[in-house]
Amino acid sequence: METEEVFYSGFCKALNETRTVLCEFEEREDGRVLISADCAYGKCPHSGDCRLMEPARLPSAGL
């Protein structure tokens, strides 16, 4: 399986500052899947409405 790294920049509500997040995606048979992010995405209380990570949640993330 192929892994791709993508950077996203934007405002982080948790840190109250602008930051860049490195995300790793894996291409699988059922589509592209986010496998890691160098922030607390998923555990962060703002994960559900995180504007910074919004592009990573889209099916064509990073494209």
N, C-alpha and C positions, 0 to 999 in steps of 0.2 A: 504494500500500500504506500502511496505517495503522501508525504507531509508537506504542507505549504505554510510559510510564515507570512503574516500580514500585520502591518501596524495601523492602529486607529488612534486619532488624536481628538480630544474634546474635553469637555468639562466634567470632572468627577465630583458628584455631590458629596460622597463620603469624605473626601479629602478637602473639599471646597477649593479646588484649584484645577487648572488645566494640566492634563498629562497625556502621555502617549502610552498605549497598551500594546504589547506584542501578543498576538494570538497565533496558535497553531491549529491548522485544520487538517483533517485526514479525508481523503477521497475514498468513499466506500461504495459498494454496489447500490445502496439505498440513498446515495447523495453525499454531499459535503457535510462533515461533522466537526464542530468546535471541540478540540480535545484539551486545550489549555489556554489560559490567559494569565499574563503576569500581573494580575490584580486580584482582588477578592471576589470577582464575578462569580455568582452562584451562592456565595456565603454572605455577600454584602446585602444589607436591607434594601438597597436601591436597585438590585439586580433586575427586578421585574419591569422597571421603568427607566433603566439606565440609558440615557441618550448617547453616551459615548460608545456603548457596546451595541447599540441598535443595529448598525450595519452588519455586525457579526451574527446577528440572529436571522438576518434575511437569507433566503435560499441561495442567492447569488453573491453572498458575502465576499467582499474584497475584489469583486470584479467591476 
